[in-house]
Amino acid sequence: MILKNLVFGKGTWRKDWIKAKAMRIVLHASPKCSDVGYHESNVLSDRCICFRANYDKKTKLEAEVECSKEKGSIVQIESGLKHDAILQFIQDETQPGSAFLVDGSDEAVEDNWRLSDGRPLYVVWRAGEPAQCCKRYEHCVEIYNDGTTNDIQCSLKLPFLCEKHCYDAI
């Protein structure tokens, strides 16, 4: 171990400090999502992401604040692979018929669905969605446990999904 070779002070070993430091490094090297109520997804090969379903009903803005309190964000679906990871989580961890708020809006430009950071939102619309009747006031997105999405009013209070990187889990 690298820490074993460190020398402190006038050539004396501080074994207790070294052991404590080594323990912290080991703990932070592989945090577990489950330690903080999240579910780990390994579907995305380039990164590890933790998901958590929140059943307290919130508006999109309130959900964003709640997720950020946990050093995370509201789930962002930017690709088909990420969609599949979220779908797997929803199907494994939630009740049939469940729907959750996720990041995304077309409020800036109608029918141009974007994540809050400006990237395109990956969506699998339900039949008839986004509804033509409600374009003036439905600018947020929910995902159902069958993987389809629906546009909704941003003021609606619904359960929501949070995500964080595994290394931020603890």
C-alpha positions as a Markdown table, in Angstrom:
| # | Residue | x | y | z |
|---|---|---|---|---|
| 1 | Met | 0.0 | 0.0 | 0.0 |
| 2 | Ile | 1.3 | 3.5 | -0.9 |
| 3 | Leu | 0.6 | 5.0 | 2.5 |
| 4 | Lys | 2.9 | 2.4 | 4.1 |
| 5 | Asn | 5.9 | 4.2 | 2.7 |
| 6 | Leu | 4.9 | 7.7 | 4.0 |
| 7 | Val | 7.1 | 9.1 | 6.7 |
| 8 | Phe | 6.0 | 11.9 | 9.0 |
| 9 | Gly | 7.8 | 14.2 | 11.4 |
| 10 | Lys | 11.4 | 13.2 | 12.1 |
| 11 | Gly | 11.2 | 9.8 | 10.5 |
| 12 | Thr | 8.6 | 8.4 | 12.8 |
| 13 | Trp | 5.7 | 6.4 | 11.7 |
| 14 | Arg | 2.2 | 7.4 | 12.5 |
| 15 | Lys | 0.6 | 4.0 | 12.1 |
| 16 | Asp | -2.8 | 5.0 | 13.6 |
| 17 | Trp | -3.1 | 8.0 | 11.2 |
| 18 | Ile | -2.0 | 5.9 | 8.2 |
| 19 | Lys | -4.6 | 3.2 | 9.1 |
| 20 | Ala | -7.3 | 5.8 | 9.5 |
| 21 | Lys | -6.4 | 7.5 | 6.2 |
| 22 | Ala | -6.3 | 4.1 | 4.4 |
| 23 | Met | -9.8 | 3.2 | 5.8 |
| 24 | Arg | -11.2 | 6.5 | 4.5 |
| 25 | Ile | -9.6 | 5.9 | 1.1 |
| 26 | Val | -11.1 | 2.4 | 0.9 |
| 27 | Leu | -14.5 | 3.7 | 2.0 |
| 28 | His | -14.6 | 6.5 | -0.5 |
| 29 | Ala | -13.2 | 4.3 | -3.3 |
| 30 | Ser | -16.4 | 2.2 | -3.6 |
| 31 | Pro | -19.4 | 3.8 | -2.0 |
| 32 | Lys | -22.7 | 1.9 | -2.2 |
| 33 | Cys | -25.8 | 3.5 | -3.5 |
| 34 | Ser | -27.8 | 1.3 | -1.2 |
| 35 | Asp | -26.1 | 2.9 | 1.8 |
| 36 | Val | -28.1 | 6.1 | 1.1 |
| 37 | Gly | -31.3 | 4.7 | -0.2 |
| 38 | Tyr | -30.4 | 4.6 | -3.9 |
| 39 | His | -30.4 | 1.7 | -6.4 |
| 40 | Glu | -27.2 | 1.3 | -8.5 |
| 41 | Ser | -27.4 | 0.8 | -12.2 |
| 42 | Asn | -24.6 | -0.7 | -14.2 |
| 43 | Val | -26.4 | -0.6 | -17.5 |
| 44 | Leu | -24.3 | 2.4 | -18.5 |
| 45 | Ser | -20.9 | 1.1 | -19.2 |
| 46 | Asp | -19.1 | 4.4 | -19.1 |
| 47 | Arg | -20.3 | 5.4 | -15.7 |
| 48 | Cys | -22.1 | 4.2 | -12.6 |
| 49 | Ile | -25.4 | 5.9 | -11.7 |
| 50 | Cys | -27.6 | 5.6 | -8.7 |
| 51 | Phe | -31.4 | 6.1 | -8.9 |
| 52 | Arg | -34.0 | 6.7 | -6.2 |
| 53 | Ala | -37.8 | 6.9 | -6.5 |
| 54 | Asn | -39.3 | 9.6 | -4.3 |
| 55 | Tyr | -43.0 | 9.2 | -3.6 |
| 56 | Asp | -43.5 | 12.5 | -1.9 |
| 57 | Lys | -45.4 | 14.5 | -4.6 |
| 58 | Lys | -43.6 | 17.6 | -5.7 |
| 59 | Thr | -43.6 | 20.0 | -8.6 |
| 60 | Lys | -40.7 | 19.9 | -11.0 |
| 61 | Leu | -39.0 | 22.8 | -9.3 |
| 62 | Glu | -39.5 | 21.3 | -5.8 |
| 63 | Ala | -38.2 | 17.9 | -7.1 |
| 64 | Glu | -35.1 | 19.6 | -8.4 |
| 65 | Val | -34.5 | 21.2 | -5.0 |
| 66 | Glu | -35.1 | 17.9 | -3.2 |
| 67 | Cys | -32.7 | 15.9 | -5.4 |
| 68 | Ser | -30.0 | 18.6 | -5.0 |
| 69 | Lys | -30.2 | 18.4 | -1.2 |
| 70 | Glu | -28.9 | 14.8 | -1.7 |
| 71 | Lys | -26.1 | 16.0 | -4.0 |
| 72 | Gly | -28.0 | 14.6 | -7.0 |
| 73 | Ser | -30.3 | 15.8 | -9.6 |
| 74 | Ile | -33.7 | 15.0 | -11.1 |
| 75 | Val | -33.3 | 12.1 | -13.5 |
| 76 | Gln | -32.1 | 13.3 | -17.0 |
| 77 | Ile | -32.8 | 11.0 | -19.9 |
| 78 | Glu | -30.3 | 11.9 | -22.6 |
| 79 | Ser | -30.0 | 8.6 | -24.5 |
| 80 | Gly | -31.7 | 5.3 | -25.3 |
| 81 | Leu | -29.2 | 3.5 | -23.0 |
| 82 | Lys | -30.0 | 5.8 | -20.1 |
| 83 | His | -33.8 | 5.4 | -20.8 |
| 84 | Asp | -33.3 | 1.6 | -20.6 |
| 85 | Ala | -31.4 | 1.9 | -17.3 |
| 86 | Ile | -34.2 | 4.0 | -15.9 |
| 87 | Leu | -36.9 | 1.7 | -17.3 |
| 88 | Gln | -35.2 | -1.3 | -15.7 |
| 89 | Phe | -35.1 | 0.5 | -12.3 |
| 90 | Ile | -38.7 | 1.6 | -12.5 |
| 91 | Gln | -39.9 | -1.9 | -13.4 |
| 92 | Asp | -37.8 | -3.5 | -10.7 |
| 93 | Glu | -38.4 | -1.0 | -7.9 |
| 94 | Thr | -41.9 | 0.5 | -8.3 |
| 95 | Gln | -45.5 | -0.5 | -8.6 |
| 96 | Pro | -47.1 | -1.1 | -12.0 |
| 97 | Gly | -48.8 | 2.0 | -13.4 |
| 98 | Ser | -46.3 | 4.3 | -11.6 |
| 99 | Ala | -45.4 | 7.6 | -13.2 |
| 100 | Phe | -42.5 | 9.9 | -12.1 |
| 101 | Leu | -41.4 | 13.4 | -13.0 |
| 102 | Val | -38.1 | 13.6 | -14.8 |
| 103 | Asp | -36.0 | 16.5 | -16.2 |
| 104 | Gly | -37.1 | 18.0 | -19.4 |
| 105 | Ser | -39.1 | 20.9 | -20.9 |
| 106 | Asp | -40.2 | 22.6 | -24.1 |
| 107 | Glu | -41.0 | 25.8 | -22.4 |
| 108 | Ala | -38.2 | 27.8 | -24.2 |
| 109 | Val | -39.2 | 26.6 | -27.7 |
| 110 | Glu | -42.4 | 24.7 | -28.3 |
| 111 | Asp | -41.8 | 21.0 | -29.3 |
| 112 | Asn | -38.1 | 21.3 | -28.7 |
| 113 | Trp | -37.7 | 19.1 | -25.7 |
| 114 | Arg | -34.5 | 19.8 | -23.7 |
| 115 | Leu | -32.9 | 18.9 | -20.4 |
| 116 | Ser | -32.3 | 21.7 | -18.0 |
| 117 | Asp | -28.7 | 21.8 | -19.1 |
| 118 | Gly | -29.7 | 22.3 | -22.7 |
| 119 | Arg | -29.0 | 18.8 | -24.1 |
| 120 | Pro | -31.8 | 17.1 | -26.1 |
| 121 | Leu | -34.2 | 15.0 | -24.0 |
| 122 | Tyr | -34.6 | 11.4 | -25.2 |
| 123 | Val | -38.3 | 10.5 | -25.1 |
| 124 | Val | -40.6 | 7.7 | -26.1 |
| 125 | Trp | -44.0 | 9.4 | -26.2 |
| 126 | Arg | -47.2 | 7.6 | -25.3 |
| 127 | Ala | -49.7 | 7.4 | -28.2 |
| 128 | Gly | -51.2 | 10.8 | -28.8 |
| 129 | Glu | -48.5 | 12.6 | -26.9 |
| 130 | Pro | -47.4 | 15.3 | -26.7 |
| 131 | Ala | -51.0 | 16.3 | -26.9 |
| 132 | Gln | -51.8 | 19.1 | -29.4 |
| 133 | Cys | -54.6 | 20.4 | -27.2 |
| 134 | Cys | -52.4 | 21.3 | -24.2 |
| 135 | Lys | -49.2 | 22.7 | -25.7 |
| 136 | Arg | -49.7 | 26.1 | -24.1 |
| 137 | Tyr | -49.4 | 24.7 | -20.6 |
| 138 | Glu | -47.9 | 21.3 | -20.6 |
| 139 | His | -44.1 | 21.8 | -20.6 |
| 140 | Cys | -42.8 | 19.1 | -18.2 |
| 141 | Val | -42.3 | 15.4 | -18.6 |
| 142 | Glu | -43.3 | 12.2 | -16.7 |
| 143 | Ile | -42.2 | 8.7 | -17.4 |
| 144 | Tyr | -44.4 | 5.6 | -16.8 |
| 145 | Asn | -43.2 | 2.2 | -15.8 |
| 146 | Asp | -43.7 | 1.0 | -19.3 |
| 147 | Gly | -41.0 | 3.5 | -20.5 |
| 148 | Thr | -43.3 | 5.9 | -22.3 |
| 149 | Thr | -43.4 | 9.6 | -21.6 |
| 150 | Asn | -46.1 | 12.2 | -21.3 |
| 151 | Asp | -46.1 | 16.0 | -21.3 |
| 152 | Ile | -47.6 | 17.5 | -18.2 |
| 153 | Gln | -48.1 | 20.8 | -16.5 |
| 154 | Cys | -45.0 | 21.8 | -14.5 |
| 155 | Ser | -47.2 | 22.8 | -11.5 |
| 156 | Leu | -48.5 | 19.3 | -11.0 |
| 157 | Lys | -47.2 | 17.5 | -8.0 |
| 158 | Leu | -46.1 | 14.0 | -8.7 |
| 159 | Pro | -43.6 | 11.4 | -7.4 |
| 160 | Phe | -40.1 | 12.0 | -9.0 |
| 161 | Leu | -36.8 | 10.2 | -9.7 |
| 162 | Cys | -33.4 | 11.4 | -8.5 |
| 163 | Glu | -30.0 | 10.3 | -9.8 |
| 164 | Lys | -26.4 | 10.7 | -8.7 |
| 165 | His | -23.1 | 9.3 | -9.7 |
| 166 | Cys | -22.0 | 6.3 | -7.6 |
| 167 | Tyr | -18.9 | 8.2 | -6.4 |
| 168 | Asp | -21.2 | 10.8 | -4.9 |
| 169 | Ala | -23.3 | 8.3 | -3.1 |
| 170 | Ile | -21.8 | 8.9 | 0.4 |
